[in-house]
């Protein structure tokens, strides 16, 4: 799975768009997917800090992990 496929899946599952960001950075109170230096990362961003950060070599693994996190958080649903 890549970012585009993940975005479509999140939309079809009713995950709120303001619960995540697929472009990295540090948006407030969102699950994030980032890519830098050949490494994919998934983390929760809050007040400029990245918590629970996990790094992955493959985009597919990072996307699957983010999907799992969002599915398990009831507050991420519409």
Secondary structure per residue as TSV (DSSP state, phi and psi in degrees):
chain	resnum	aa	ss	phi	psi
A	1	X	-	360.0	141.5
A	2	X	-	-115.6	-179.4
A	3	X	H	-58.6	-41.3
A	4	X	H	-63.5	-45.8
A	5	X	H	-65.1	-39.4
A	6	X	H	-62.1	-45.7
A	7	X	H	-57.8	-43.5
A	8	X	H	-64.4	-41.2
A	9	X	H	-66.3	-42.9
A	10	X	H	-62.4	-41.3
A	11	X	H	-63.6	-45.4
A	12	X	H	-67.0	-24.6
A	13	X	T	-91.4	0.9
A	14	X	T	77.3	26.2
A	15	X	B	-79.1	128.2
A	16	X	-	-58.8	134.7
A	17	X	G	-64.3	-28.4
A	18	X	G	-85.1	7.2
A	19	X	G	-92.6	-10.3
A	20	X	E	-149.0	164.2
A	21	X	E	-142.6	128.2
A	22	X	S	-100.0	10.6
A	23	X	S	-115.6	16.3
A	24	X	-	71.1	-155.5
A	25	X	S	79.5	-160.1
A	26	X	-	-133.6	58.8
A	27	X	-	-67.0	152.0
A	28	X	T	-73.5	131.2
A	29	X	T	52.5	58.0
A	30	X	E	-143.1	151.2
A	31	X	E	-79.5	137.5
A	32	X	E	-128.5	149.2
A	33	X	E	-119.1	124.2
A	34	X	E	-130.0	161.6
A	35	X	E	-139.7	123.5
A	36	X	E	-156.0	135.8
A	37	X	T	58.0	32.1
A	38	X	T	80.1	9.9
A	39	X	E	-123.7	134.0
A	40	X	E	-92.4	140.0
A	41	X	E	-133.9	148.6
A	42	X	E	-128.2	132.7
A	43	X	E	-159.8	169.3
A	44	X	E	-104.5	128.2
A	45	X	E	-104.0	128.6
A	46	X	E	-150.8	123.5
A	47	X	T	52.5	41.5
A	48	X	T	80.4	2.9
A	49	X	E	-109.8	147.3
A	50	X	E	-105.6	114.9
A	51	X	E	-112.7	152.1
A	52	X	E	64.3	28.5
A	53	X	E	-65.7	130.1
A	54	X	E	-124.4	139.5
A	55	X	E	-113.2	147.7
A	56	X	E	-138.2	146.2
A	57	X	S	-81.0	-27.5
A	58	X	S	-113.4	137.7
A	59	X	H	-57.5	-41.7
A	60	X	H	-57.6	-45.9
A	61	X	H	-64.6	-41.5
A	62	X	H	-64.9	-43.3
A	63	X	H	-64.3	-43.0
A	64	X	H	-61.7	-41.2
A	65	X	H	-66.0	-44.2
A	66	X	H	-63.2	-42.4
A	67	X	H	-58.5	-44.9
A	68	X	H	-60.8	-43.3
A	69	X	H	-63.1	-46.1
A	70	X	H	-67.4	-38.2
A	71	X	H	-64.0	-32.6
A	72	X	H	-84.9	-6.2
A	73	X	-	-104.1	105.2
A	74	X	G	-61.2	-25.4
A	75	X	G	-73.3	-10.2
A	76	X	G	-84.3	-7.8
A	77	X	B	-91.9	151.2
A	78	X	-	-68.5	360.0
